[in-house]
Amino acid sequence: MPTTDLRAAVTARYTEVNGEHPMTAADDAYVSAQFTVLEELCATRGRDAAEVRELMLAGRLPLPAYLRSDGAEMVPVDYFALADRAGGVDALRAWFTAHWADPARGAEEWEAYLSGRYVCLVSVTPTTIQRKDQLVAAIETTLATPAPQSPEWLRDLHALVDELHVLEPSFTQYDRLRFGGPTSRDRCITAVRERYPRRSSSPSGV
């Protein structure tokens, strides 16, 4: 398939997955700082961009994380890292899904990975996916029985939030549109820190 047709096909698949939402100048700036243009990454890695697009369309590599407003296909800088660790694209699916004991859950996470929508993690690996899920669940469980007057409760809550903060990027307004509402950072980091601020230690002797 000609390069122009491949790009159009990837754009169509991306829109099918994410819907049609505007990218603002701020969105573009964020994406340009955090991600890289597919063709530029392929050039530095000795990969053929047309072949990578074919693999995207075949469900063997993830779709772009974002389409910048100029149409550039934006992918993580470590886009090829998991395939390299797995021993190649042919081995990637089996390697990836094997990280989940439940085959159905592994297959579900594989489809989510292929969608390119795992922009909720600075680095997307089975380990970080699982840890993010664990942290979000633990934060929600902790919030279900609030005890803000307890130093121990606050300490444990902020330890979870701080760890999630390291795993997650800041997101864009575009993400809130395509995900249909607040992001996990909005809900589990920003809102939690605002509602349950850390306690300041009183100065000695006061």
Backbone bond lengths (Angstrom), bond angles and torsions (degrees), N, CA, C in turn:
res aa  C-N    CA-C-N  psi(-1)  N-CA   C-N-CA  omega(-1)  CA-C   N-CA-C  phi
1 M - - - 1.466 - - 1.531 108.44 -
2 P 1.333 119.07 133.75 1.461 121.52 178.59 1.526 111.47 -57.73
3 T 1.346 115.81 152.73 1.461 121.08 -177.68 1.526 112.18 -55.64
4 T 1.325 116.93 -43.04 1.473 120.08 -179.75 1.513 110.97 -60.37
5 D 1.323 117.11 -41.78 1.461 120.90 179.53 1.528 111.25 -68.04
6 L 1.338 116.68 -37.85 1.457 120.10 178.65 1.522 110.69 -64.18
7 R 1.322 116.10 -44.11 1.460 119.48 178.87 1.524 110.48 -62.51
8 A 1.313 116.86 -41.24 1.467 120.60 179.21 1.527 110.26 -64.04
9 A 1.320 116.62 -38.68 1.463 120.59 -179.68 1.525 110.84 -67.46
10 V 1.341 117.18 -40.84 1.460 120.90 177.62 1.527 109.97 -64.86
11 T 1.326 116.86 -42.09 1.463 120.78 178.01 1.527 110.90 -60.93
12 A 1.318 116.04 -42.58 1.464 119.93 179.95 1.528 110.89 -64.63
13 R 1.337 116.96 -42.20 1.465 120.31 179.05 1.529 110.42 -66.12
14 Y 1.309 116.32 -41.15 1.462 120.93 178.78 1.536 110.11 -60.75
15 T 1.320 116.67 -45.28 1.469 120.65 -179.61 1.521 111.00 -65.84
16 E 1.319 116.11 -36.59 1.469 120.45 177.40 1.526 110.56 -60.78
17 V 1.330 116.89 -39.01 1.455 122.06 -178.13 1.526 111.90 -77.34
18 N 1.337 117.22 -41.31 1.465 121.57 -170.24 1.520 115.49 -104.32
19 G 1.326 117.92 -14.36 1.449 120.51 -173.97 1.522 110.69 82.13
20 E 1.301 116.57 177.46 1.464 121.86 179.68 1.520 109.61 -105.15
21 H 1.317 115.78 111.29 1.459 122.24 -179.39 1.526 108.57 -137.04
22 P 1.331 117.76 145.29 1.466 120.14 -178.44 1.521 111.96 -72.78
23 M 1.321 115.64 144.72 1.461 122.43 171.02 1.524 107.10 -101.66
24 T 1.323 117.53 120.66 1.457 121.58 179.16 1.529 109.77 -81.70
25 A 1.326 115.68 172.18 1.466 120.16 176.47 1.529 109.99 -60.93
26 A 1.335 117.21 -38.12 1.468 120.82 178.49 1.531 110.55 -65.95
27 D 1.341 116.44 -39.63 1.465 120.17 176.48 1.523 110.61 -61.07
28 D 1.330 115.86 -47.14 1.465 120.75 179.90 1.524 111.45 -59.61
29 A 1.330 116.64 -41.94 1.464 120.63 -179.00 1.520 110.74 -64.86
30 Y 1.331 116.19 -42.74 1.468 120.35 178.13 1.520 110.87 -61.69
31 V 1.321 116.29 -48.88 1.458 120.98 -177.48 1.524 111.23 -63.09
32 S 1.327 117.05 -41.22 1.464 120.82 179.66 1.526 111.63 -64.30
33 A 1.334 116.32 -31.90 1.463 120.36 -179.91 1.521 112.53 -79.34
34 Q 1.332 116.85 -31.74 1.460 120.69 -173.10 1.527 114.14 -99.68
35 F 1.321 117.22 -20.39 1.462 121.51 -175.16 1.528 109.60 -127.37
36 T 1.318 116.09 178.85 1.461 120.11 -178.54 1.521 109.92 -133.68
37 V 1.310 116.85 154.85 1.460 122.04 179.71 1.528 108.89 -71.51
38 L 1.309 116.64 131.47 1.463 121.37 -176.93 1.527 112.27 -50.81
39 E 1.310 117.40 -49.73 1.461 120.34 -176.71 1.528 111.67 -62.74
40 E 1.332 117.14 -36.69 1.462 120.21 179.04 1.524 110.77 -68.71
41 L 1.335 117.05 -40.92 1.460 119.97 177.56 1.523 110.60 -63.86
42 C 1.324 116.31 -43.82 1.467 119.69 179.18 1.524 110.73 -60.61
43 A 1.317 117.35 -39.09 1.463 120.96 -179.53 1.523 110.95 -63.22
44 T 1.340 116.90 -40.47 1.462 120.00 -178.68 1.522 112.35 -76.42
45 R 1.334 116.37 -24.13 1.463 120.44 -178.30 1.522 113.56 -99.44
46 G 1.323 117.06 1.58 1.456 120.10 -179.34 1.517 113.44 69.01
47 R 1.311 116.73 32.31 1.468 122.22 179.53 1.520 109.43 -107.33
48 D 1.309 115.96 154.66 1.454 121.70 176.91 1.529 108.62 -93.19
49 A 1.325 117.18 117.94 1.463 121.07 -175.72 1.525 111.80 -61.49
50 A 1.327 117.40 -37.21 1.466 120.20 179.62 1.529 110.15 -64.03
51 E 1.327 116.56 -41.06 1.469 119.77 178.62 1.522 110.83 -65.36
52 V 1.335 117.21 -38.34 1.461 120.53 178.67 1.522 110.02 -64.64
53 R 1.324 117.76 -41.08 1.469 120.28 177.52 1.529 110.65 -62.36
54 E 1.312 117.21 -38.49 1.465 120.57 177.28 1.531 110.35 -62.87
55 L 1.334 116.47 -39.35 1.463 120.51 178.19 1.529 111.09 -67.48
56 M 1.333 116.67 -36.47 1.468 119.99 174.53 1.524 110.37 -59.57
57 L 1.329 116.03 -49.43 1.463 121.06 -175.82 1.524 111.81 -68.26
58 A 1.339 116.27 -24.75 1.465 120.58 178.77 1.525 112.30 -86.44
59 G 1.337 117.26 -0.61 1.456 120.28 -179.80 1.509 112.86 72.87
60 R 1.330 116.18 37.55 1.466 119.96 -179.93 1.525 112.29 -118.87
61 L 1.323 117.29 -17.28 1.457 123.61 171.60 1.530 107.85 -137.10
62 P 1.338 117.64 154.56 1.469 120.30 -176.61 1.523 113.30 -66.45
63 L 1.334 114.64 149.25 1.458 121.08 170.05 1.531 109.28 -65.20
64 P 1.324 118.33 165.51 1.473 120.15 175.66 1.523 111.02 -56.29
65 A 1.316 115.42 149.73 1.460 120.36 176.22 1.523 110.86 -72.15
66 Y 1.329 115.62 -34.92 1.465 122.21 179.14 1.529 109.12 -147.06
67 L 1.326 115.64 154.38 1.457 122.09 163.40 1.518 106.01 -109.92
68 R 1.317 116.68 114.00 1.454 120.10 178.79 1.519 108.88 -64.58
69 S 1.312 117.91 162.77 1.460 120.32 -175.56 1.521 112.63 -63.98
70 D 1.340 117.29 -19.38 1.468 119.72 175.59 1.522 112.10 -88.28
71 G 1.347 116.25 5.86 1.457 121.01 177.52 1.512 114.93 91.22
72 A 1.332 118.39 -4.16 1.461 121.15 -179.32 1.521 110.80 -64.05
73 E 1.323 115.84 134.45 1.464 122.10 178.27 1.529 107.65 -83.99
74 M 1.323 116.87 113.08 1.459 122.22 -174.31 1.524 110.41 -102.65
75 V 1.325 115.36 127.63 1.467 121.34 -178.27 1.527 109.04 -128.85
76 P 1.338 117.84 160.93 1.469 119.98 176.41 1.527 110.78 -63.16
77 V 1.319 115.88 152.29 1.465 119.35 179.14 1.526 111.15 -65.85
78 D 1.334 117.40 -23.75 1.466 120.84 177.67 1.543 111.27 -101.42
79 Y 1.306 115.73 30.75 1.471 122.09 -175.20 1.529 112.72 -51.52
80 F 1.323 117.81 -39.85 1.465 121.30 -176.08 1.530 113.19 -92.27
81 A 1.327 117.57 0.45 1.466 120.47 -171.86 1.527 113.02 -62.38
82 L 1.329 117.17 -43.83 1.466 118.92 -177.10 1.523 111.00 -68.09
83 A 1.314 117.48 -40.32 1.465 119.78 177.50 1.525 110.07 -62.41
84 D 1.313 116.95 -39.19 1.468 120.37 177.78 1.526 110.52 -63.64
85 R 1.332 116.73 -44.13 1.467 120.32 -179.86 1.525 111.83 -65.78
86 A 1.325 115.54 -33.00 1.467 119.80 -178.69 1.518 112.83 -76.11
87 G 1.334 116.62 -15.80 1.461 120.01 -177.32 1.509 112.84 99.24
88 G 1.343 116.55 16.92 1.460 120.90 178.13 1.511 112.07 123.47
89 V 1.312 115.24 164.80 1.468 120.82 -177.61 1.527 111.42 -60.94
90 D 1.326 117.81 -37.44 1.465 120.34 -178.15 1.524 112.29 -62.35
91 A 1.326 116.89 -29.34 1.461 120.85 -177.50 1.528 113.02 -96.31
92 L 1.337 116.56 -5.07 1.461 120.04 -170.54 1.521 113.18 -63.06
93 R 1.320 117.81 -47.02 1.466 119.34 -175.52 1.528 111.66 -60.22
94 A 1.330 116.97 -48.60 1.467 120.25 -178.58 1.524 110.74 -63.62
95 W 1.320 116.61 -40.89 1.470 120.36 179.44 1.519 110.32 -63.99
96 F 1.320 117.03 -44.61 1.462 122.13 -177.13 1.527 111.09 -64.75
97 T 1.310 117.41 -53.17 1.472 120.71 -174.57 1.520 112.40 -68.30
98 A 1.326 118.17 -23.24 1.466 121.28 -179.58 1.528 112.31 -66.27
99 H 1.330 118.00 -12.86 1.458 120.71 178.63 1.523 112.30 -75.87
100 W 1.327 118.42 -8.06 1.460 122.14 176.76 1.521 109.54 -113.12
101 A 1.321 116.35 130.91 1.471 120.67 -179.41 1.522 111.01 -65.26
102 D 1.334 116.36 -33.76 1.458 121.72 179.71 1.533 108.86 -89.14
103 P 1.338 118.66 113.18 1.467 120.57 -178.67 1.519 113.17 -56.94
104 A 1.331 117.37 -36.31 1.463 120.37 179.70 1.518 110.86 -64.72
105 R 1.333 116.88 -40.88 1.465 120.26 178.30 1.524 110.10 -67.46
106 G 1.337 116.40 -39.37 1.452 119.91 177.43 1.521 111.67 -60.64
107 A 1.339 116.09 -42.53 1.468 120.53 178.99 1.526 111.02 -65.66
108 E 1.323 116.53 -37.47 1.465 121.26 178.57 1.531 110.42 -64.67
109 E 1.331 116.17 -43.63 1.464 119.96 -179.79 1.533 111.05 -68.90
110 W 1.314 116.93 -33.17 1.461 120.47 176.52 1.522 110.91 -61.84
111 E 1.322 116.38 -44.48 1.463 119.90 178.85 1.527 110.89 -64.13
112 A 1.331 115.84 -38.90 1.468 119.21 177.47 1.523 110.61 -64.38
113 Y 1.326 116.75 -40.01 1.465 121.40 178.05 1.523 110.69 -62.64
114 L 1.322 116.97 -44.46 1.462 121.00 -179.44 1.524 112.57 -64.08
115 S 1.326 117.39 -26.42 1.460 120.84 -177.72 1.522 112.49 -67.26
116 G 1.345 117.28 -18.70 1.456 120.55 -176.92 1.515 113.53 78.94
117 R 1.331 116.80 2.83 1.467 120.51 -173.87 1.534 113.48 -88.98
118 Y 1.323 117.00 5.77 1.460 119.59 176.74 1.521 110.54 -80.30
119 V 1.330 115.90 52.80 1.459 121.51 176.83 1.527 110.73 -85.73
120 C 1.345 115.58 5.32 1.457 121.42 179.51 1.523 111.54 -84.62
121 L 1.323 117.45 2.30 1.457 121.62 -179.23 1.521 110.03 -129.57
122 V 1.327 116.02 140.14 1.459 120.17 176.57 1.520 109.64 -64.51
123 S 1.318 116.65 -41.03 1.466 122.34 176.74 1.522 107.91 -131.54
124 V 1.324 117.07 122.87 1.464 121.33 -175.21 1.522 109.94 -93.90
125 T 1.320 116.16 109.88 1.455 123.14 174.68 1.525 107.35 -139.49
126 P 1.324 118.73 162.03 1.468 118.84 175.24 1.521 112.50 -55.53
127 T 1.331 116.73 -36.84 1.462 120.69 -179.08 1.521 111.69 -65.88
128 T 1.338 117.89 -45.55 1.466 119.69 -179.39 1.524 111.44 -71.22
129 I 1.335 117.05 -33.11 1.466 119.91 175.81 1.523 109.92 -60.96
130 Q 1.321 116.01 -47.29 1.464 120.42 -178.67 1.525 111.46 -66.46
131 R 1.331 116.35 -41.23 1.463 118.58 -178.77 1.523 110.97 -67.48
132 K 1.325 117.53 -38.83 1.459 119.46 177.13 1.529 110.54 -60.11
133 D 1.325 117.44 -45.35 1.466 120.77 178.72 1.528 111.07 -59.62
134 Q 1.344 116.18 -42.26 1.461 120.36 179.53 1.519 111.36 -63.36
135 L 1.324 116.70 -43.13 1.459 120.65 -178.27 1.523 111.72 -67.24
136 V 1.336 116.91 -44.14 1.466 120.12 178.98 1.527 109.88 -60.64
137 A 1.330 116.46 -44.13 1.467 120.32 179.32 1.526 110.82 -63.15
138 A 1.323 117.12 -41.10 1.462 120.81 -179.09 1.522 111.10 -67.84
139 I 1.325 117.54 -39.64 1.460 121.06 177.50 1.529 110.10 -63.86
140 E 1.330 116.88 -45.16 1.463 120.01 -179.89 1.528 111.30 -63.72
141 T 1.338 116.87 -38.56 1.465 120.68 177.96 1.525 110.62 -65.14
142 T 1.327 116.52 -42.31 1.460 120.84 179.22 1.526 111.00 -64.08
143 L 1.326 116.92 -41.80 1.458 121.03 -179.79 1.527 112.65 -68.50
144 A 1.333 116.68 -21.60 1.468 120.18 -178.82 1.524 111.70 -68.55
145 T 1.336 117.30 -22.16 1.467 121.52 177.83 1.533 108.03 -128.53
146 P 1.327 117.34 70.80 1.470 120.69 -174.48 1.530 113.10 -63.94
147 A 1.314 114.39 138.51 1.466 120.68 176.07 1.529 108.19 -144.84
148 P 1.341 117.41 62.39 1.466 121.06 -173.32 1.524 114.59 -63.22
149 Q 1.333 117.54 -17.08 1.462 119.45 177.06 1.523 112.17 -79.76
150 S 1.329 115.99 -9.60 1.469 120.79 -179.21 1.525 110.28 -91.69
151 P 1.324 118.01 118.67 1.466 120.01 177.36 1.523 112.47 -59.41
152 E 1.325 116.46 -35.12 1.468 120.43 -179.67 1.528 110.57 -67.42
153 W 1.327 115.99 -42.08 1.468 119.93 179.61 1.520 110.21 -63.15
154 L 1.327 116.90 -45.82 1.457 120.63 178.64 1.523 111.01 -62.87
155 R 1.318 116.98 -42.71 1.464 120.40 179.90 1.518 110.79 -60.46
156 D 1.325 116.67 -47.09 1.464 120.30 -178.37 1.527 111.19 -65.75
157 L 1.340 116.79 -40.50 1.462 120.66 179.21 1.523 110.78 -62.26
158 H 1.320 117.28 -47.54 1.461 120.29 -177.31 1.524 112.12 -70.30
159 A 1.308 117.94 -27.16 1.464 119.91 175.31 1.530 110.00 -64.61
160 L 1.322 116.44 -41.42 1.466 120.68 177.39 1.529 110.82 -66.33
161 V 1.326 115.98 -46.20 1.472 121.11 -179.10 1.523 110.55 -62.41
162 D 1.311 116.92 -42.01 1.469 120.34 -179.34 1.519 111.60 -63.85
163 E 1.327 116.87 -38.61 1.463 119.22 179.14 1.530 110.61 -68.14
164 L 1.331 116.51 -40.01 1.459 119.80 177.57 1.527 110.30 -64.58
165 H 1.324 116.89 -37.86 1.463 122.09 178.76 1.532 111.38 -56.76
166 V 1.313 116.92 -37.89 1.465 120.96 179.70 1.527 110.98 -68.31
167 L 1.320 116.53 -34.78 1.470 120.81 -176.78 1.521 113.13 -78.17
168 E 1.337 116.99 -29.89 1.463 120.21 -170.36 1.530 112.89 -103.90
169 P 1.339 117.03 143.99 1.466 121.28 173.07 1.526 109.74 -81.37
170 S 1.318 116.41 -172.99 1.465 119.50 -176.04 1.528 114.11 -89.00
171 F 1.324 119.06 -12.93 1.464 123.71 179.80 1.533 111.97 68.90
172 T 1.334 115.42 175.80 1.458 123.01 179.15 1.519 109.39 -130.36
173 Q 1.329 115.81 167.53 1.467 119.25 174.62 1.523 110.18 -63.81
174 Y 1.323 116.49 -32.79 1.467 120.36 176.52 1.526 110.66 -57.22
175 D 1.346 117.07 -39.92 1.464 120.04 179.78 1.520 111.40 -61.30
176 R 1.323 116.64 -38.82 1.469 119.57 -179.83 1.532 110.90 -66.71
177 L 1.329 116.32 -28.01 1.455 119.65 176.28 1.524 111.13 -74.91
178 R 1.313 116.96 -49.20 1.466 117.95 -175.93 1.527 113.34 -72.03
179 F 1.361 116.87 -26.31 1.457 119.59 177.48 1.526 112.22 -91.23
180 G 1.326 116.25 -3.80 1.456 120.31 174.06 1.517 115.34 74.98
181 G 1.330 117.49 27.26 1.457 119.11 178.08 1.509 111.89 155.50
182 P 1.343 116.28 -165.34 1.460 120.55 -178.40 1.532 111.89 -58.98
183 T 1.314 115.91 147.10 1.461 121.10 177.36 1.526 109.55 -82.88
184 S 1.315 116.15 170.85 1.465 119.81 177.62 1.524 111.05 -62.91
185 R 1.333 117.78 -32.09 1.467 119.96 175.31 1.527 110.17 -65.51
186 D 1.334 117.09 -42.61 1.461 120.44 177.88 1.527 110.75 -57.75
187 R 1.337 115.53 -45.69 1.455 121.01 -172.24 1.529 113.53 -79.85
188 C 1.325 115.36 -42.04 1.472 119.51 -169.20 1.520 114.61 -104.53
189 I 1.330 117.00 -7.73 1.465 119.23 178.53 1.526 109.57 -121.16
190 T 1.327 116.75 -66.93 1.466 120.27 -175.08 1.527 112.19 -59.93
191 A 1.333 116.69 -51.76 1.466 120.03 -177.39 1.519 111.66 -64.73
192 V 1.318 117.16 -37.79 1.469 120.65 -179.08 1.531 110.24 -67.14
193 R 1.325 116.73 -43.92 1.468 119.50 179.80 1.524 111.69 -65.14
194 E 1.336 116.57 -34.06 1.467 119.38 178.89 1.536 111.21 -72.47
195 R 1.320 116.52 -40.23 1.468 119.82 -176.14 1.522 112.42 -78.49
196 Y 1.348 115.81 -35.71 1.457 120.46 -177.45 1.532 109.96 -125.86
197 P 1.330 117.33 71.91 1.462 119.84 -178.32 1.528 111.91 -63.66
198 R 1.304 115.34 155.06 1.461 119.87 175.39 1.524 108.67 -63.70
199 R 1.310 115.25 150.51 1.454 119.82 175.41 1.515 109.33 -84.43
200 S 1.325 115.22 135.00 1.464 119.70 176.36 1.523 108.68 -85.36
201 S 1.310 114.84 136.53 1.449 118.88 178.20 1.524 109.54 -73.21
202 S 1.293 116.74 136.72 1.471 120.26 178.51 1.510 109.86 -71.32
203 P 1.336 118.12 140.63 1.457 120.29 176.81 1.511 111.84 -57.73
204 S 1.295 116.40 148.09 1.455 121.59 -179.11 1.538 110.91 -56.70
205 G 1.326 116.07 131.64 1.455 120.88 175.84 1.511 114.01 87.59
206 V 1.372 117.11 0.82 1.468 119.99 -179.88 1.518 109.88 -101.33
